[in-house]
């Protein structure tokens, strides 16, 4: 049950990240969302699984 919830939170965070104008990295955004509800930050394996970039948005190609 917790894994499904974590999965849903990560997917929703990815969507909200796309809608926001922030210079945070996608991984940082997801970590913030998870920590706000008391879950552990995303680990490297999950980062690869969800294809989360850890570079700040200002350094990404547009």
Backbone bond lengths (Angstrom), bond angles and torsions (degrees), N, CA, C in turn:
res aa  C-N    CA-C-N  psi(-1)  N-CA   C-N-CA  omega(-1)  CA-C   N-CA-C  phi
1 X - - - 1.459 - - 1.523 110.99 -
2 X 1.341 117.10 -45.48 1.460 119.82 -178.87 1.524 111.40 -64.31
3 X 1.348 117.57 -37.48 1.453 120.46 179.91 1.521 111.03 -63.07
4 X 1.331 117.27 -41.54 1.458 120.10 178.22 1.524 109.99 -63.05
5 X 1.308 116.76 -44.20 1.456 120.35 178.29 1.519 110.81 -61.18
6 X 1.316 116.34 -42.61 1.469 120.84 179.04 1.528 109.22 -62.88
7 X 1.317 116.23 -42.87 1.463 121.38 178.53 1.532 110.33 -59.91
8 X 1.314 116.89 -46.74 1.462 120.92 179.57 1.527 111.42 -62.97
9 X 1.307 116.72 -39.91 1.462 120.44 179.84 1.527 110.69 -64.17
10 X 1.326 116.44 -42.93 1.463 120.25 179.26 1.525 110.04 -62.78
11 X 1.327 117.21 -45.35 1.465 120.02 -179.78 1.520 111.84 -64.05
12 X 1.315 116.80 -41.75 1.472 119.93 178.08 1.524 111.29 -65.99
13 X 1.325 116.57 -37.41 1.467 120.68 178.48 1.531 110.36 -64.93
14 X 1.333 116.87 -38.33 1.465 120.00 177.13 1.525 111.03 -62.43
15 X 1.315 116.42 -40.02 1.472 120.55 178.62 1.524 110.40 -66.58
16 X 1.326 116.86 -47.76 1.468 119.77 -177.97 1.524 111.01 -65.73
17 X 1.332 117.42 -32.01 1.462 120.99 177.35 1.529 110.24 -61.81
18 X 1.328 115.98 -41.43 1.455 120.42 179.56 1.515 112.83 -64.90
19 X 1.322 117.46 -25.96 1.458 122.56 -178.52 1.526 113.16 -87.43
20 X 1.319 117.07 -16.13 1.462 121.45 -175.21 1.520 111.81 -97.49
21 X 1.295 115.13 155.43 1.462 121.00 173.18 1.526 107.07 -105.06
22 X 1.309 114.16 90.45 1.459 120.26 -179.61 1.512 108.83 -133.80
23 X 1.307 116.33 153.06 1.457 120.84 177.00 1.519 112.14 -95.22
24 X 1.332 116.66 1.67 1.467 120.57 177.91 1.526 109.29 -64.33
25 X 1.315 115.55 157.45 1.460 119.49 171.72 1.532 108.17 -76.48
26 X 1.313 115.92 159.08 1.458 120.01 177.41 1.522 110.52 -62.00
27 X 1.326 116.53 -39.95 1.466 119.62 178.59 1.528 110.67 -63.33
28 X 1.312 117.54 -42.55 1.461 121.43 177.83 1.524 112.10 -61.97
29 X 1.333 115.54 -38.85 1.466 121.02 179.08 1.526 110.14 -63.92
30 X 1.337 116.22 -46.73 1.465 120.80 179.54 1.525 110.37 -64.18
31 X 1.333 117.63 -43.18 1.468 121.09 177.49 1.521 111.10 -57.22
32 X 1.316 116.62 -43.51 1.466 121.69 -179.86 1.525 110.21 -61.59
33 X 1.333 116.15 -44.99 1.466 120.10 179.21 1.523 111.59 -62.11
34 X 1.320 116.93 -43.69 1.467 120.52 179.94 1.528 111.34 -65.43
35 X 1.313 116.36 -43.98 1.473 120.39 -178.33 1.528 112.04 -65.59
36 X 1.331 116.81 -32.90 1.462 120.34 179.65 1.528 112.19 -61.04
37 X 1.334 117.14 -28.46 1.464 119.54 179.68 1.517 112.13 -105.00
38 X 1.333 116.56 11.59 1.454 121.19 173.16 1.518 115.57 87.58
39 X 1.322 117.96 15.08 1.468 120.74 178.09 1.525 110.01 -96.04
40 X 1.310 114.90 158.49 1.463 121.24 178.58 1.524 110.22 -66.93
41 X 1.338 116.96 147.50 1.463 119.41 175.23 1.526 110.65 -59.99
42 X 1.289 115.79 161.32 1.458 121.34 -178.35 1.528 109.88 -69.32
43 X 1.315 117.19 142.16 1.462 120.10 -179.94 1.532 109.90 -97.47
44 X 1.323 117.18 173.71 1.457 121.11 -175.06 1.527 112.73 -61.92
45 X 1.324 117.19 -37.60 1.465 120.52 179.40 1.525 110.73 -64.18
46 X 1.338 116.20 -45.34 1.463 120.23 177.75 1.520 110.75 -64.70
47 X 1.306 116.06 -37.08 1.457 120.94 179.41 1.533 110.02 -58.51
48 X 1.317 116.63 -43.30 1.461 120.58 177.65 1.526 110.76 -69.93
49 X 1.319 116.48 -41.05 1.466 121.44 -179.10 1.529 111.24 -59.20
50 X 1.324 116.64 -43.24 1.464 121.66 -177.64 1.529 112.84 -93.18
51 X 1.327 116.39 2.41 1.462 121.95 178.89 1.539 111.57 55.50
52 X 1.326 115.12 53.98 1.458 121.25 -178.51 1.525 110.46 -95.10
53 X 1.293 116.44 125.99 1.450 122.62 178.66 1.522 108.82 -82.56
54 X 1.332 116.39 138.60 1.467 118.75 179.54 1.528 112.22 -106.43
55 X 1.328 116.87 12.06 1.470 119.92 175.98 1.519 109.69 -93.16
56 X 1.311 117.79 142.88 1.460 120.02 175.75 1.527 110.47 -58.06
57 X 1.292 117.14 146.46 1.463 122.56 -177.15 1.527 112.75 -56.68
58 X 1.326 117.80 -33.71 1.458 119.83 -177.46 1.528 112.38 -63.85
59 X 1.334 117.79 -18.50 1.454 121.41 -179.89 1.531 112.69 -99.90
60 X 1.315 117.56 0.28 1.463 121.11 -178.75 1.518 109.96 -88.81
61 X 1.293 115.53 148.99 1.466 120.59 176.25 1.512 108.80 -69.79
62 X 1.298 116.43 137.65 1.473 120.91 -179.03 1.503 109.32 -105.35
